[in-house]
Amino acid sequence: MTVAAEMHRPTESAPARGSDLAALLRAQKDAQRREGSPDYRTRMARLDKLERLLVRHQDDFARAIATDYGNRSKYETLVAEVFVTLSELRFARSHLREWMSPEGRRVGMSFFPGRAEVQYQPLGVVGIISPWNYPLQLALAPLVGALAAGNRAMIKPSELVPETAALMARLLAEAFPADVVTVVTGGTDVGEAFAKLPFDHLVFTGSTRVGKLVMRAASENLVPVTLELGGKSPVILGRDFPADTAAARILMGKLFNSGQTCVAPDYLFVPDDRLEPFVRAAREAVADMYPTLVSNPDYTCVINDHHHARLGAYVEDARKKGAEVIELNPANERFDGKSRKFPPTLVLRPTEDMAVMQEEIFGPILPIKTYGAVSEAIEYVNEHPRPLALYCFSHDDVLVERVLRETISGGVSVNETMLHVAQDDLPFGGVGASGMGHYHGYEGFETFSKKKPIFYQSRVNATSLLRPPFGKLLDRMLKVLIGRPG
Ligand code: NAD
């Protein structure tokens, strides 16, 4: 299919029954077979369309997400959804030619003068299942990688953000033919049917629980999966690091999108003699960022009543089991459930039986554990499922190096939270319970490509020696290649 043939064939948001989904996938696969591997110009044109859509409709997306949330800071949407996705797209565009070029590889002496190379080929159709917390970025950043690598894609957004999902479906249908990119909307039942489709690759972003179901469904068709899951991302605060700077950066990470971020700092380890200064600094950091909370447009709502009640239950559980709970509420406002705002809350010295130490928090609650020696914090992290992110605050290079070497996590920011995710040239992905596979930047292109190894035989070569009848020459050659026994 040429670029011109892709001009404007708007379709409605796709209906989402199992048979409809199968038909949509079939149409994409047929188109892929007809088109083959799209050339550089076609891929660039598709990325350009996506870029124009994001730039033109940035405010529409901010409004749709705010409607779904009740209140979602416009700036959070522009930074973490629109800008991050555009930055990913522009990085892919500026490297696409280089990524698409075949890579020459070395051949062994005995195969000389043959030659070897790796070619990158589109896999075909990529399925993308996305969550509600960054509904635009987590649907479109995988799409950038899929399109750059020459694939087609079907997207299934979360049912918890219906306005955003409908807008995305409408705008993508206006920009792309349904056999290039299509969005199907619906709930868990649609997700289940979607995960059973024989895609060429499936990217799932969401909870670890559903990730297991998706992987099980995909295994029926041997569909390779990239699983971007959640978990409890720890912060280790070194003894040397200034409490005020640490508090400002940690609370920024914790309160952005009201903590509803997969890489949000989940819980914190502070040295036992630094707890009080940290709590003081945290109080000041919150007052600086959010002098008020309830009707402050910068402070985002919890997505729905269920999640609001879940967070309330975590705090009650911690209180009942003896933790000291500190609400950081600079203007002493009353929080009723109606606004679905949840106050930033510290839970000091939590114990293992508390829900805040067992579940991914996904909200503005920060449990703070204390340690005597940093080895205690490292051991704790290693005894728990592998986290999606880990944060270490220290100017002591030896300490930082030790934490990096002795823990394993999806990614790390040192002396900061979350910003490793915004680096276009870094891969993104979890490990163990926090996921598998990578995307973003080159790794996204690689994930959505078949790396095809190719050997080109030369006219003149020595490999006829490998054909029977085997003779003395091969015998002698093997003695050289393998070495003599003894
Ligand atoms: P979720 O797992 O409940 O839902 C994610 C998506 O899966 C939704 O579109 C949903 O409709 C669909 N789904 C539900 N059941 C399904 C099934 N049986 N088969 C197929 N699809 C199904 O997650 P959520 O509540 O939307 O998102 C929050 C979770 O996502 C948190 O755990 C968070 O840490 C994680 N997350 C991870 C990343 C990451 O990049 N690693 C990013 C954002 C969120």
Residues whose N, C-alpha, C, O or C-beta is under 5 A from the ligand:
A	BS01	NAD	I129 S130 P131 W132 K156 P157 S158 E159 G186 G187 T188 G191 E192 A195 T205 G206 S207 T208 V210 L213 V214 E228 L229 G230 G231 C262 S434
